[in-house]
Amino acid sequence: MALRHFSLELEELNEMLLRMGSLVESSIRRSVQSLVNRDKEMAKAVMRDEPTINQMQVEVDARATRVLALNQPVARDLRFLTATLKINTDLERMGDLAVNIAERAVALINRPPVKPLEDIPRMAALVQDMVLKSLEAFVKVNAELADSICPADIEVDALRDKVYSELVEYMQRDPVSVPAAVDLIFVARNLERIADHATNIAEDVIFLAKGVDYRRAVGPARGV
Amino acid sequence: MRHFIEELEDLQGRLLEMGTLVESAIHNSVRALTERSETLAQQVLGNEDRINHLEIEIDELSVRLLALQQPMAKDLRFLTAAIKINTDLERMGDLAVNIVERAIALMGRPAVKPLIDIPQMARTAESMVRKSLDAFVKREPELARSVLLSDDTVDRLRDSIHSELISFMQEDPESIPQALDLILVARHLERIADHATNIAEDTLFLVKGVDVRHHLEPNY
């Protein structure tokens, strides 16, 4: 394999990660849409995209590792590559969670509707915005933008708790609704986990932007 | 600077220290649940900081070695695996804390049913964690592969716990909050097993140099 220009390699890696990010974003959006619109075909489309996301994860990993090995990057480039490895893991997991939502959507479509969905779409809107912003912050290496998603994470957690207690009450009044309500509780939980992964990405961006030098940060502590 | 091999050994030692802490967190979280023990629950919560701290240390050490030592081939794969395993272990520690949170919620309420499947699921998940770490340390692909097989057992147990608790809730709506807590515990255990599977896959990658994630390589 020819050794290509390092910055070109980094650029390509960045693009691969962003392509993966858009597919994951779209999976999240479609999974929630399939739930709200009771659209089984859309849910299935999300499931069909999972292998592509997985394949992208393996490729990003392989590429990032190869770039690390061949170029011995330091400082900012090294931080970028470390962030890439971490963000890659988060994105793949978000893709899995979108598939979980799509699976719950299919189960729910096969049952009579429990109640009009209000809080879950609100949660989903917040979560999708967090995902978009965290990826945008990564592209622009913008710590401020990354930091701006924190309040949404708190709101998402609060909505998850609200959805939970409402559905518990609902099930207690109407035990027939138990399977559907449990599915919805899991959807809320999956959305909350997606928000957590977006927060992880934001944290990686902050690290990337602030430029703490690992070697200096670790050096003295390890001198003992 | 110390010799590279020593640094790698040090890194592996820390990963193992973290692994031991996480294993014990998982074990104690389930015991806190089954024995309704506040003491064990607090013990798990008390160890969370140490696990989080180790994660940061291991991350910094791995990245420093990547940057300064220009590792190639197997050493590079080891460092990549270390970074991934570190993330998995930290996440397992979080999941043990989540189980403890459910255990504490359940302590304040009457017990709904004797726990049989959850302890069994926990035993399988714990043994997967132990085996995956063992396989990593000893570079044993056979052992790593056996972890991949157990993951199906855990998924089946989770499904059976799930449907059992659903009927339980329908028969006795009073039990719904407790049953939901138990469904979540089963879900956390399933996720712990998934992370053990990741470690096993990373070990196969380390030993064989082939990525077996997502069953892209059916021969392993």
Interface residues (C-beta under 8 A of the other chain):
Chain A: P51 N54 Q55 Q57 V58 D61 A62 T65 L68 A69 Q72 P73 V74 L78 T82 L85 K86 T89 V168 M171 Q172 P175 V176 V178 P179 V182 I185 F186 Y214 R215 A217 V218 R222
Chain B: E60 L61 V63 R64 L66 A67 L68 Q70 P71 M72 A73 L76 R77 T80 I83 K84 T87 I166 M169 Q170 E171 P173 E174 I176 P177 L180 I183 R187 D211 R213 H214 L216
